[in-house]
Amino acid sequence: MPTSPPTAPRPARARTGAVSALLVLGALAYSMWLIEPFLGTGLSPLSSYVSELAARDQPYGTLFRTTDLTAGLLVLAGAVGALRWLPRRWGTVVGWAGLALFGAATAVDSRLPLSCAPTADAACVAREGAGLVPAAHTAHAVSSSVAVTGALVGMVALTLAARRHGSLLSRASSSTLLLTLLELAATAWTLAAVAAFDAGLGTWGLGVGQRLQVLLIAVWLGLLARAVVRRG
């Protein structure tokens, strides 16, 4: 008589469910910028940084700073939970540590908002060039870079671990690999656009590139959460 496959003990299922829920909620909070067309922010999604939505002089800055903080803390908690409760290999440890770094840096980033929106405000650009903006502008750039680096480390390490060891993301490895490659391309686009803007050569679709970058991270987190709960 055929037997059903063994199920994980209830505490283990509860833990994997908690990790999955934290990642899903973090991905949703990280995607709150998608509501910008309905808010009339005055910023162009084609040319503005996503983080400009949270600038101190923007009408919905408090909302977006709060959702960024929430997203960072949720992903950090999910990654730490995964490091504690899920099976560990070298690749998965690196991957989850990368996502923990992403979450922590995103939370810090929300506490270091821009004072103004440089892509939409010539006076803001002039103040940046003259060094008359708060030090938070430089700190924000650093924390944003650390967050993206952490996300990339997490995406690459966990995807490679799945393909090598058939663990966690193995059922969705093709999709996660594609998303990871697209994320690398979107990051390259964003970096090139930032360099062009800083050199006074226009925005090169900066807003599109960066929005694609953060959207792909959120979608990847959603796939990861699904893989975690299915594993449990």
BELGI-V986837 format. One record per residue. N is the residue number from 1. RES is the residue in one small letter. D_CENTER is the distance of its C-alpha to the mean C-alpha in Angstrom with 1 decimal. Layout:
# BELGI-V986837
<<N/RES/D_CENTER> <N/RES/D_CENTER>>
This chain:
# BELGI-V986837
<<1/m/47.6> <2/p/43.9> <3/t/41.6> <4/s/38.1> <5/p/35.4> <6/p/34.9> <7/t/32.1> <8/a/30.1> <9/p/31.6> <10/r/30.5> <11/p/28.8> <12/a/26.7> <13/r/25.8> <14/a/24.9> <15/r/22.6> <16/t/20.8> <17/g/20.7> <18/a/19.2> <19/v/16.4> <20/s/15.7> <21/a/16.1> <22/l/13.7> <23/l/10.9> <24/v/12.0> <25/l/12.3> <26/g/8.9> <27/a/7.6> <28/l/10.5> <29/a/10.0> <30/y/6.5> <31/s/8.8> <32/m/11.7> <33/w/12.0> <34/l/13.7> <35/i/16.7> <36/e/17.4> <37/p/20.2> <38/f/22.0> <39/l/22.0> <40/g/23.7> <41/t/21.6> <42/g/23.6> <43/l/20.7> <44/s/20.7> <45/p/17.6> <46/l/19.2> <47/s/19.2> <48/s/17.2> <49/y/14.0> <50/v/11.6> <51/s/12.0> <52/e/15.7> <53/l/15.6> <54/a/15.3> <55/a/18.1> <56/r/21.0> <57/d/23.4> <58/q/21.6> <59/p/23.0> <60/y/19.9> <61/g/18.3> <62/t/18.8> <63/l/17.2> <64/f/13.9> <65/r/14.0> <66/t/14.8> <67/t/12.1> <68/d/9.4> <69/l/11.6> <70/t/12.0> <71/a/8.4> <72/g/8.2> <73/l/11.7> <74/l/11.4> <75/v/8.9> <76/l/11.1> <77/a/14.1> <78/g/13.3> <79/a/12.8> <80/v/15.9> <81/g/17.8> <82/a/17.2> <83/l/18.5> <84/r/21.5> <85/w/22.4> <86/l/21.5> <87/p/23.6> <88/r/22.7> <89/r/23.2> <90/w/22.4> <91/g/19.6> <92/t/18.0> <93/v/18.3> <94/v/16.6> <95/g/13.7> <96/w/13.3> <97/a/13.9> <98/g/11.0> <99/l/8.6> <100/a/10.8> <101/l/10.4> <102/f/6.7> <103/g/7.6> <104/a/10.7> <105/a/9.7> <106/t/7.5> <107/a/10.7> <108/v/12.9> <109/d/11.4> <110/s/12.4> <111/r/15.8> <112/l/16.3> <113/p/16.3> <114/l/18.1> <115/s/21.7> <116/c/22.1> <117/a/20.6> <118/p/21.8> <119/t/21.4> <120/a/23.5> <121/d/25.9> <122/a/28.3> <123/a/29.4> <124/c/25.9> <125/v/25.8> <126/a/29.3> <127/r/28.6> <128/e/25.6> <129/g/28.1> <130/a/30.7> <131/g/28.6> <132/l/29.3> <133/v/25.8> <134/p/24.6> <135/a/23.2> <136/a/20.0> <137/h/19.3> <138/t/19.4> <139/a/17.6> <140/h/14.7> <141/a/14.6> <142/v/14.7> <143/s/12.0> <144/s/9.6> <145/s/10.9> <146/v/10.7> <147/a/7.0> <148/v/6.6> <149/t/9.6> <150/g/8.7> <151/a/6.1> <152/l/9.0> <153/v/11.5> <154/g/10.4> <155/m/10.4> <156/v/13.6> <157/a/15.4> <158/l/15.0> <159/t/16.0> <160/l/18.9> <161/a/20.0> <162/a/20.3> <163/r/22.3> <164/r/24.5> <165/h/25.2> <166/g/24.6> <167/s/22.5> <168/l/19.8> <169/l/18.2> <170/s/21.6> <171/r/22.3> <172/a/19.2> <173/s/19.2> <174/s/20.2> <175/s/17.4> <176/t/14.7> <177/l/16.4> <178/l/16.5> <179/l/12.9> <180/t/12.3> <181/l/15.1> <182/l/13.9> <183/e/10.5> <184/l/12.9> <185/a/15.0> <186/a/12.6> <187/t/11.7> <188/a/15.5> <189/w/16.2> <190/t/14.1> <191/l/15.7> <192/a/19.0> <193/a/18.7> <194/v/18.0> <195/a/21.0> <196/a/23.1> <197/f/22.4> <198/d/23.2> <199/a/26.4> <200/g/27.4> <201/l/27.2> <202/g/25.2> <203/t/21.6> <204/w/21.7> <205/g/19.4> <206/l/16.7> <207/g/15.4> <208/v/15.4> <209/g/13.8> <210/q/10.8> <211/r/10.5> <212/l/10.8> <213/q/8.1> <214/v/5.4> <215/l/7.8> <216/l/8.1> <217/i/4.9> <218/a/6.0> <219/v/9.5> <220/w/9.2> <221/l/8.3> <222/g/11.3> <223/l/13.4> <224/l/12.9> <225/a/13.9> <226/r/16.9> <227/a/17.9> <228/v/18.0> <229/v/20.1> <230/r/22.4> <231/r/23.0> <232/g/24.1>>
